[in-house]
Amino acid sequence: MFNNIIVKKPGKSYVNGLTTSDLGKPDFDVLLEQHEAYIHALEKCEVAIEVLPANEDFPDSTFVEDTAVLTPKFAIICNPGTESRIDETKEMEPVLKEHYKTMHYIQTPGYVDGGDVLQIKDQFYIGISDRTNEDGAKQFKKIVEKNGYEATIISLKNFFHLKTGISYLGNNTVAVAGEFIDHPAFNDYKKIIVPEEEEYAANCIRVNDYVIVPEGFTNTHKQMKDANFKLIEVPTSEFQKHDGGLSCLSLRF
């Protein structure tokens, strides 16, 4: 159950931000419309939403998830694995101190992007990727295990972030794509298999009574509806152009 959501408006500099995709340059006006649609979807989930202003100095900072991982009792300030994004945490830290007394920090030479961390109840999965290294993953694991959680480190083969290819939907069910379909770490969960042509749909978010999903992925959505999940579809094309998915755009706690 989430009570609070933090989102951050994209600035005009977003169109020049980081990307590994080959999907073209984002349309800034459409981007803003899609961000508003995302906020409207969250409003349906009955949460308090804090909207942070854009910061043109940080083109990628609308992807707030990479700055921190939040639990009911403490926050972990991440250390993003791209130099241009590291200082985004300095902007997020005072915002989170309004909600948390206990803060932990990933320290260099360790790096962790929040997009590489998946929490399922009392279990954390930490992906080692181009943005999260082994040192950072081990630091994260040590922090959460000291606080009563379990943690598993997973080396990624193909996905950009861990949550690019897997999401927890609730009811002991995960949406999985690609390398995670048969990954032994997830064998104890019921699985909604995302087909290769709809791989982007593996990144979605469960917020209270709803699963918010990217629009246009009919096969995956049908499977979710057949499993009795209530969906809210939102447009995401301009975020996809910069490797962004639905989980990237918010901090949920």
N, C-alpha and C positions, 0 to 999 in steps of 0.2 A: 504494500500500500504506500503510495507516494502522496505527500502533502504539498510539496514545494517543487517548483521547476525554475531553473535559471536558463535564459536564452540571451543571445546577444545579436543585435542587428548587424547585418553585413554592411561594410563600407564600400565605397566606390572602388577602393583599391583591391577588393576581392577579385575582380576580373583579372588581375595580374598575379594572383596567388599561386601557390604550389599545385602542381598536378602531374600525375603520371598517365592520365587518360589521353585519348586522341579524339575527343568529342567536340572540339571547337571552343571558342571563347564564350563565356557566359554573357547573357543579356541581362544587364543590371536591373532594368525595370521589371522584367519577368522574375528575376531573383527575389526582389523585394516582395512581389505578389506571392511567391511561393513561401517565403518566410512568414508572411502574414497568415497564409493558409495553415502553416504548421502551428502557429500560435492558436489559431481558432480551433484546430483539432485538439490541442492540449486543454483548451477551455472546456471542451465537452467532457473531459475526464475529471472535472471537479478538483482542480489543484490551484494553488496560489502561484501565479507566474510573475517572475521578476525579469523585466526586459532591460538589459544593459545597453547603453548607447554604443554605436559603432566607433571603432578606433581605426583611423586610416593608416596608422603606423604598423598595424598588424593585419595584413590582408586576409589571413586565414583564421582570425580569432572568432568568427561566428561559430566555428567548430569547437565550442566550449568544452566538450566532453574530454578532449585530450589534456586539459589542464589539471584535472582532479578526478579522484574516485571517492564517492561519498557513501558512508554507511550511516545507520541510525545514531551511532555514538561518536564517530570521529571522521575526519576528512584526511585524505592523503593527497598532498600537492605533488603532482607529477613533475617530471623533468623531460619535456618533449624532445624527441630524438632528431629534431631539425633546428639548427642554430637560430633561424629567423623566428622560431616560435617559442623559444625558451622563456623570454620575458613576458609572454602572455600570462604566465603563472603569477607574476608580481602584480598584475592588474586584478586577477581573480582572487588572490589570497585575502585582501581586506573584505571583499564581498562575502566570502565564506566564513570569515571570523565573526560576522554578524549572526551566524547560525551555529557555529561550533566552538567549543572551548578547547577541544583536543585536536591538534593538527600534527600530522606526520609528513615527512618530506623525503622524496627520492633525491639522492645526492649524486652529483658527478663523481666518478665516471659512469654512474648508472643512468640509464635513460628509460623512461616509460611514457608512452602515449596512452591516455585513458581509453582510446579505441581498441587497445590490445587487452583490455581487462573485461571479463564477463563474470558477473556474480549470479549464481543460482542458489538462493537461500543462503546457507552457511558455507558455501563452496565458491572459491574464486578460481578462475582459469586465467592464466597470464600468457599471452602469446609473445614469442620472440620473433621480431620482424625487422624490417629496415628502420623502424622508429623506436623499437624497444629492444634493449640488449640484455644479455644474460645477467650482468651485474645489476641492472635495474630490476629485472624480474626477481632476482634473489632477494634484493632489498624489500621489494613489495611483499613477497612471500613471508619474509621474516616478520614484517609489521603485522600482517593480518593474522598469522598464526599465534603471535603473542597476545592477540585480542580474541582468541577463541574460534577463529575461522580455520578452514582447511584451504589449501592452495595447491594447484597443479600447474606446472610450467609446460607449455606446448610450443615446440618450434614450428613455425609456419613454413610451408613449401612454396605456396603460390599467392596466397591472399595478402593484400596490402596491410590490413589490420585483422586481428582475431575476429572482431565483430563484423567484418566484411562478409564472413561466411557462416556465422551462427548467431542466433538470437534466442533468448529464453522467452517463451510465450505464456508461461504459467502452466498449471496442471501437469507438471512434470514433463512438459513437451518443449522440444527445441525445433526451430527451423534451421535446417542445415543444407549446405551446398558444398560442392567440390570435395576438397581433401578432408572435410569433417564428416561426410556422410558415413564413412566406415571407420572413423577414428575411434580407437578403443576407449578414450577418455569419456566418450559420450554414449556408450552402449547402454547405460542404465536409464536413459531417457526415451520417451516416445518421440518419434521423429516425423516431422513434415519435410519431405525431400524436395528441395528446390531444384528444378531442372536446370541444366547448364545455360539454356537460352534465357532463363529468368534469374540468373545468379544474383543480380543486384537486389532482388526481393528478399534475400536472406537477412538483410539488415533491416530490422523493424523494431518497434519498442512496445512493450506491454506497459500501459499506464492505467492502473486501477482496473476498471471494467472493460477496457478496450485494448485492442492491438492496433497501433497506428502503422500503416503500411504505405509503401510507395505505389502510386496508381499505375495501372496498366499491366499487371502481371496475373493474368486470369487463372492460370493453372495453379499457382501457389495460393492465390486467394481462395479458390474453390476448396482446396485441401483444408485451409484454415477454417473456413465456414463450416465445412463438413465435420470438423472437430469441435464445433460449437464455440468458436471464438468470434467475438463481435469486432468488426473491422471499421476503421476510419481510413479512407484512402486520401492521400495528399500528393500533389505534384512535386517532383524533386529533380527535374531534368537539369536545372542550372547548378544544383549542388553536386549532382553526379559528375558533371564536367570537371570538377575539382576533387574527385575521389571521395566526396562526402555522402553520407547516408543519414537516415533519420536519427540514429542514436547519436551521431556526432554533434547534432545541433542543440543538445540540451544536457544539463546536469539535473538529475532527478533524485529526490531524497524526501 
